[in-house]
């Protein structure tokens, strides 16, 4: 299993990232300062590090400097409230693979993580899935039914991705809000219902197929077997 390390000192954001990454199927460890991050990585090597810039004891710049000084080329995506060009350039020049400025969307965060892992661990990431008459390309963010493309918005595709990559699991509305909208958005559970209704319509889920089942009082579940396409 792909192992990720989150080094972030803001408790709410740290928990949000851990929840989302765990939901995506990764093994995740989280610590709250730079020194603990180095120790955690050396104890159990991460396949990718999510690294905040402003950290106690040792900041993100120092952490990545230490990693690269020891010839450790673990992929690093840096997170920071700083948005200046000089900070971005400095972080990338030290060896960061990518850079996200807070606040950022969960959709973008997950997409960037997957993009880096596809480059560094391509064999671990199935990107095309088949479920009955439906085919989903997670890299291109496209979906088709009987080889006919479906016109989905990025948000609809994200909801679909959550459902199909955890087929058979019931996702509560609050889980879907966290996964597809993130902590800084202000949607309501009703927003999820509206998006699911639109998604069903575009999929041609007329109730008889029951692709996306409504689990009373709990949430939604993808009901059809999903398999990787090789």
Secondary structure as UniProt FT lines:
FT   STRAND          3..7
FT   HELIX           11..23
FT   TURN            24..25
FT   STRAND          27..31
FT   HELIX           34..43
FT   STRAND          48..52
FT   HELIX           60..69
FT   TURN            70..71
FT   STRAND          75..80
FT   HELIX           85..93
FT   TURN            94..95
FT   STRAND          98..101
FT   HELIX           106..120
FT   HELIX           122..124
FT   STRAND          128..131
FT   TURN            132..133
FT   STRAND          134..137
FT   TURN            138..141
FT   STRAND          142..145
FT   TURN            146..147
FT   STRAND          148..150
FT   HELIX           154..164
FT   TURN            165..168
FT   STRAND          171..172
FT   HELIX           173..180
FT   TURN            183..184
FT   HELIX           189..203
FT   STRAND          212..215
FT   TURN            216..218
FT   STRAND          219..222
FT   STRAND          227..228
//
